[in-house]
Amino acid sequence: MNPRSLNFLFIAMLFTVNSRAQMGFTIYPSENQVKAKYLYNFARFVEWPDTVFPDAKTPITIGVIGEDPFGIDLNKTVEGKRIDGREFRIERFDCVENIPYCHILFIGACNRDERCHLLDQLNGVPTLTIGDMDRFASDGGMINFIVVDQNVRFEINHEAARRSGLILSPRILKMAKIVQSDKMELRG
C-alpha cells in the first residue's frame, strides 16, 4: 500500500473520530461508518465518462439498493461535502429498474442470484458498483468490502470497472486486492 494513501485515509478517519468525540459520540467508528466514509472517498479516485455529468453542477449520486446498512451515517458522511465542485446526493432504491442513474451504487445484502441479476443489468453502465458480500467482485461487482483482522479493506475487479468506462486511480488500486470475474461467468 502507498504510504500517502494510507495517510490520507488515516487523516480522514481521524477527523471523523475527533469530530464525533467532541460531540459526545463513541470514539471508534462502526464498521458501517467506515464503509460510508469509503463510499465518499471512492468518488475522489474514480473518473467517469464526461457524458454522465450533463453539466458542471450535476451532483455525484450515491445509491443504495437492497439492505441498507448505513442508515443516516451515509447522509451525514457526505453532508456539505463536494468533489470538483459537485455536491452529493443520496438515493435509496427498491429495484434496479427504478434507478434512473447513479454514479456509485452500493448493493446491500442479497442472495447470489439477485446480486448476479443486478450486476447483469448494470453491465456496461458507468456506475461504480460496491458491495460487501462473499464473491461480489468475482461475480462482476467493481469493489467489495472485506474485513481483515477487524479492519475494513476492499477488493477491486478492475476489469469490470474498465468495461463500464470507469477509470480507477492507481492510488486506489495499490490499496486493494485485485480480483477478476470468474472465468465461467465472465460478463460483457
N, C-alpha and C positions, 0 to 999 in steps of 0.2 A: 504494500500500500504506500502511496505517496504521502510523505510526512506533511506536506502542505494541505492536502485534502483532509487528513486526519485532524490537523489543527483547526481547519475551517469548521468541520463538524463538531469538534470538541467545544470551540468557542460558541457556536450556535446553541449547543446543548447546555453549556454553562450559563449562557444568557437566560435561557428558558428556566433553568433550575433556580438561578438567583432571583429572577423576577417572581417566580412562584413562591419562593421562600419569603421574600419581602411582603408578599400579600397574605402570608399565613397558611399557605398550602403545603402539602407534602413536598419535601425537598427533592426526592427522586421521582423522575417522571415514570409513568407506567409504560409498559410495552407499546400500547396503542398511541400514547402521546409521542413516543419516539418515532413510530411509524408515520404519524401525521406530520411530524417535522421533516421526515424524509420525503414525503409526498411534495411538500413545499420546495424543499431543496432540489429534488429531481428536476423541477422546472428550470433551474439555473443551468443544468447540464444537458439539456435536450434542445436540438434545433429542429423546428417543424418546417415543413414546406411553406413558402410565403402565402400560398393560397388559403391556408387555414385561418389566417388573420385578415379579414376583409379590410380593416383599417387600423391605424395606429392606436386606437382606443379600445379595440376588441379585447375583452378580458381573457385571462387564462382560466379555462373552466376545468375544475376537478370534479369528476363524477364518482358516485359510489352506487354500485348495483349489487343486489343480494344483501347478505347480512352486513350491517354497518357496525363495525367495532369501535368507531370513533366518537359517536355522539357529537357533542358540541366541541370536542377537542380539535377537530379538523377546522371548524369555522374559526375558533379562537387562534389557531396557529397562523392562518393567513390573513386574519383581520388587519386591515390597514397596510398590508404589505403590497409591494409592487416589484415586478421584474421587467426591466426595459420599459418602464412607464406603464405597464399593464397591471391593472388590479386583478384580483382573483374572484372567481365566482364558484360557489359550491352547489352542486346539484345532486339529488338523490333520485334514482330511477327504479321502477318496478321490473321492467324487461327491456331487452336490447332494442326492440322495435320503438320504444318510447324515447330513445336517446337521439335528440336532434344532432348534436355533435358535442364532443368534449375533447380536450387536449390530453387529459390524464384521466384514466378510468381505473378505479380500484374495484376489483371483482371480489366481493365478500364470499365467505364460506358457502360452498355448494357442492353437489356431487360431481364426479368427474364428467359424466355425460352432459350435464348442464354447462359446466365450465368449457368443455370442448365445443359445444354448440355456440356459446358466446364468442369464443375465440375464432371460430369459423366465420361468424357474422362480421367480425371486426378485422378479418384478414385483409391486408392491403389498405386499411383505413389508417390515416396518420394520427392514431390515438395511442398514447403510451399506456399499455395495459399492465396493471400491477396486481399482484395477489399475495396471499400468504398460505398457500395450500401445497401439500406434497405434489410434486411433479408439475406445478403450474408453468414454470419456464420451459420444461421439456415438452409440455403439451402445446406450446406456441405462445404462451404469455411472454411479455418482454422482461419484467422484473418480478422476482419472487422474494419476499421476505423470508428469512430463516433465522432461527435463534440458535446461536452457538455459544456455549458457556455463559448463558444468561444474557447475551448481548445480541441485539438485532443487527443482522447482516443481510446481504442480499445476493441473489444470483441474477445474472442477466443473460437473456437469449438475444445476443447481438444481431443474429441473422433475422429474427422476427422483426426487430426494430427497423433494420435496413429495408426489408421487404415492404414495410409500411411507409417508407420515405422519411424516417426519423434518423437524425444523426446524433449519436451519443458521444459526449465529450470523452476523450481519452482519460481524463481525470476520474470520471465515474467508473470507467471500465477497469481501471487499475485497482479500484476498491472492491470489485465484485468477483465472485466466482462465475466464470463464463460457462454456460451450458448450451447445448444445441437441441433442436427439436428431435424427438425420437425419429429415427430413420423410417420406420414403417408408417409413421403418422405425419410425415412432413406436409405442412400446409403451404399452399401458394404454388 
